[in-house]
Amino acid sequence: MNSLDVAIVGMKTATLLFGGLVTFVTYQAFKQRGTTALRSLFVGFGLVTFGSLAAGVVHQLTPLSFDYAQVVESALTVAGFAVIAHSLYTSAE
């Protein structure tokens, strides 16, 4: 593992920790309020966070290239942000 791989693993770990924290806080808010907007927000942040985890797994634990890890992460990030955008639209109604 070279220094670039160490930096990537470190940043993915930080992303998982902070993303997990944000996802947990939005889940707690959803449980407390029970609104559709907060549920969508929780799911969106969960998808973005899971995208980072999935990319790390693809990069470190499979023989696939780093490009495939980027595709996995990007797809889940786009899906997560689409759900987050939906949650903002839902809350405006």
N, C-alpha and C positions, 0 to 999 in steps of 0.2 A: 504494500500500500504506500503510494507516494504522498508527498505533502498536500497535493491538490485533493486527493481522495480523503485525507484526514480533514481538510477544511470543509469538504462537501458533507461528510458525515457529521461534523460538528454543527454546521448550519442546519442540516436536516433535524438533528436532535433538538436544537433550540426551537425550530419551527414546530416540532411535535409538542414540546413542552408548553410553549406559549399558545399554540393553536388548541391544544387540549384544554388549557385553562380558559380560553375564550369560549370554547365549545361548552365546557362545563358550566360556566357562568350563564350563558344563554339558555342552557337546559334548565338550570335552576329558576331562571326568570320565567321560562315557559311553564314549568310545574306550578309556580306561584300564581301566574296570571291566566294561563291556559288559552292564550290567544293564538289564532292561526298565524299571525305575523311572526310571533316569537318562535313558534314551531318551525316555520320556514327558515328563520334566521339561524336557529340551532342546527337544522339539517344542512344548510349552506356552509356554515363554518365547519361542520363535521366533514363534509365532502372535501373542502379545501385542505383540511388537516390530514384526512385519510389519503389524499393525493400525494402529500409529502411522504407519508409512510410507505405507500405502495411504490413510489419511485425509488425510495431507498432499498426496498426489498428487491425490486427488479435489478437495480444497479449492483447491489452487493451479493445477492444470493442466487442469481440466475446467470447463465452464460450469455444472455442478451447484452447488446451494446448499450452504452449510456444514452444513445439516441432514443431507444425504446423506453427507457426510464423517463426521459423528458416528455415523450408522447403521453405516457400514462399520467404523469403529473399534470400536464397541461390540460388533458381532457377532463380530469376530475376538478381542476381549478376552474375551468370554464363552467362546468356543471354547477359547482358550488356558488360561483358568483351569479349565475343565472337564478338560482334559488334565492340568494340574498337579495337580488334586485326584485324578485317577485315579492319577497317579504316586505320590502319598502313600499312597493306599490299597494300591497294588501293593507298595510297600516294607514295608507293615505285615504282609503275608502271610507 
